[in-house]
């Protein structure tokens, strides 16, 4: 009985050995090769280049144009006490104006105020004027001014009133000599002896005349139509002057000049 049990136990041992020999050997490093590989569904993180801090740029300063300076008040006056001379007759306004202009320039020849001299100057102007009224005209006036050593002078006609005032003021400032004004549409004359302005004519091309110094040889009589005569050395506004300084009436004197405000203008000496 015991022998039978030993034989049966031996058989089981042999069977177990055979079974273990048939089983495949398994390694730890290969045991997991058949398992699925876990992967992340998220895309790989992109590599971001971090820029260097931007340099702060200073704003370029904007150049601000310098405003033109406001024109300053300017004034010029040739008049001195004793320069004024009245006309001794109602016809001799041009001759008296020549005496006044001579005195304003101060040539060193003394004051011209004599009545006889005024009469001679009148005749000299008439002799150089072409006037159907047998009187004196601006052309003769300019010629006598030049003849007596105060020239040269020229007769000009300016269409625009404000430009006529600027032309007169500029010539007076440039030459230091007075300007003749043909008044009352050509029936009378005054002398412009100075002016006031905004801006100096020598430095401000767009200066504006604000006042005109005048000498009316008919003072103090004036005219019923044109108004009173201003006192010697009066400073008139452009509006006041415009009531008597008007466009010349062409039919009174055929000068060949265009219609406008007539001036007997000093020119620069050669």
DOVEX-600331 format. One record per residue (C-alpha): x, y, z; residue in one letter. Coordinates in steps of 0.25 Angstrom, whole numbers. Each point is the difference from the previous one (the first is absolute). Last residue first. Example, Ala and Ser with C-alpha at 12.3 -4.5 7.8 and 13.67 -1.06 7.14 Angstrom:
<pts>
    east   north      up   code
      55      -4      29      S
      -6     -14       2      A
</pts>
This chain:
<pts>
    east   north      up   code
      84     639    -235      X
      -9       6      10      X
     -12      -9       5      X
     -13       5      -5      X
     -10      10       7      X
     -14      -2      -5      X
     -10      10      -4      X
     -12      -9       2      X
     -13      -2      -7      X
     -11      -9       5      X
      -5      -8     -12      X
      -4       1     -15      X
      11      -5      -9      X
      11      10      -4      X
       0       7     -13      X
       0      13       6      X
     -13       6      -6      X
      -4      10      11      X
     -14       3       5      X
      -6     -11      -8      X
       7     -10       8      X
      -7       3      14      X
      11      -4      10      X
      -5     -11      10      X
      -2       6      14      X
       8       7      11      X
     -11       9       6      X
      -9     -10       8      X
      11     -10      -1      X
       9       7       9      X
     -10      -2      12      X
      -1     -15      -3      X
      15      -1      -1      X
       1       6      14      X
       6      14       0      X
      12       5       8      X
       0      16      -1      X
      13       6      -3      X
      -6      13      -4      X
     -15       1       4      X
      -9      -8      -9      X
      -8       8     -10      X
     -15      -1       1      X
      -9      -7      -9      X
      -1      -5     -15      X
     -12       8      -4      X
       1      13       8      X
      15       0      -1      X
      11       2      10      X
       4      14       5      X
      10      -2      11      X
       8      -6      -7      X
       1       1     -15      X
      15      -5       0      X
      -5     -13       5      X
      11      -7       8      X
      -2     -15       3      X
       5     -11       9      X
      -7     -13      -3      X
      -4     -11      10      X
      -3     -15       0      X
       8      -4     -12      X
       2     -16       0      X
      13      -8      -2      X
      -1     -11      -9      X
      15       1      -5      X
       4       1      15      X
      15       3       1      X
       3      14      -6      X
     -15       3       0      X
       0      -1      15      X
     -12      -7       6      X
     -13       5       4      X
       0      14      -5      X
       1      15       3      X
       3      11     -11      X
       8      12      -4      X
       0      13      -8      X
     -11      -3     -10      X
      -2      13      -8      X
     -13       4      -5      X
      -5       4     -14      X
     -13       5      -6      X
      -9      -2     -12      X
       4     -13      -4      X
     -12      -9       4      X
       0       8      14      X
      15      -3       3      X
      13      -3      -7      X
       9      -4      12      X
      15       4      -1      X
      10      -9       8      X
      10       5       9      X
      15      -4       0      X
       8      -9       9      X
       3      -9     -12      X
      -4     -14       4      X
     -10       4      11      X
      -7      10      -9      X
      -1     -10     -11      X
      -5     -11       9      X
     -11       9       6      X
      -5       5     -14      X
       0     -15      -6      X
      -7      -5      13      X
     -11      11      -1      X
      -2      -3     -15      X
      -1     -14       3      X
     -11       3      10      X
      -7       8     -10      X
       1     -10     -12      X
       1       5     -14      X
      14       7       2      X
       4      12      -9      X
      14       5      -1      X
       7      13      -2      X
      15       0       1      X
      10       7       9      X
      15       1      -1      X
       1       9       7      X
       2      11      10      X
      10       8      -7      X
      -8      12      -6      X
      -2      -7     -13      X
      -5     -13       6      X
     -11       6       8      X
      -3       9     -13      X
      -2     -13      -8      X
      -8      -7      10      X
     -10      12       1      X
       0       2     -15      X
      -5     -15      -1      X
     -10       2      11      X
      -7      12      -7      X
       1      15       0      X
     -11       9      -6      X
      -3       4     -14      X
     -13      -8       1      X
       4      -8     -12      X
      12      -5       7      X
      13      -4      -5      X
       9       3      12      X
      15       5      -1      X
      -3      15      -1      X
     -11      -1      10      X
      10      -6      10      X
      10      11      -2      X
     -11      11       1      X
      -5      -6      13      X
      15       0       5      X
       1      15      -3      X
     -13       3       8      X
       5      -8      12      X
      14       8      -1      X
      -8      13       1      X
      -8      -5      12      X
      12      -4       7      X
      -1     -13       9      X
      13      -8      -4      X
       7      -3      13      X
      15      -1       0      X
       9      -5     -11      X
       5     -12      10      X
      -7     -10      -9      X
     -10      -2      11      X
      -9     -11      -7      X
     -13       5       7      X
       4      15      -4      X
       1      -4     -15      X
     -13      -8       1      X
      -7      12       6      X
       5      10     -11      X
      -4     -10     -11      X
     -14      -1       7      X
      -1      15      -1      X
       2      -1     -15      X
     -10     -11      -2      X
     -11       7       8      X
       2      14      -7      X
     -14       1      -6      X
      -8       5      12      X
      11      10       3      X
      11       1      11      X
       1     -14       2      X
       4      -3      14      X
      14      -4       4      X
       2     -12      11      X
      15      -3       3      X
       0      10      12      X
      -1     -11      11      X
       6     -13      -5      X
      -6     -10      -9      X
       7     -12      -5      X
      -8     -11       7      X
       2     -15       1      X
      -8     -10       8      X
       1     -14       3      X
      -9      -9       8      X
       4     -15       1      X
      -4     -11      -9      X
      -3     -13       8      X
      12      -9       0      X
      -2     -12     -10      X
      -3     -12       7      X
      11     -10       3      X
      -3     -13      -7      X
      -1     -12      10      X
       9     -11      -3      X
      -5     -13       4      X
       8      -8      10      X
       2     -14      -4      X
      -7      -9      10      X
      10      -8       9      X
       0     -14      -4      X
      -1     -11      11      X
       8     -12      -4      X
      -8     -12      -1      X
       3     -11      10      X
       7     -12      -6      X
     -10      -9      -7      X
      -3     -13       7      X
       1     -11     -11      X
     -11     -10       3      X
       2     -15      -2      X
     -13      -6      -2      X
      -5     -10      10      X
      -2     -14      -6      X
     -14      -2      -4      X
      -9      -5      11      X
      -6     -15      -2      X
      12      -5       9      X
       4     -14      -4      X
      -1     -14       8      X
       7     -11      -7      X
      -9     -12      -1      X
       5     -13       7      X
       7     -10      -8      X
      13       4       4      X
      -3      -1      15      X
       6     -13       2      X
      12       3      -7      X
       8       7      11      X
      -5     -10      10      X
       4     -12      -7      X
      -9     -13      -2      X
       5     -14      -2      X
     -10      -8      -8      X
      -7     -12       7      X
       4     -13      -6      X
      10      -3      11      X
      -9       3      11      X
     -10     -11      -5      X
      11     -10      -1      X
       4       2      14      X
     -14      -1       5      X
      -2     -13      -7      X
      13      -6       6      X
      -4       4      14      X
     -14      -5      -2      X
       6     -14      -5      X
       9       0      13      X
     -12       2       9      X
      -7     -12      -7      X
      12      -9       1      X
       1       3      15      X
     -15      -3       2      X
       1     -13      -6      X
      12      -4       8      X
      -7       3      13      X
     -11      -9      -4      X
</pts>
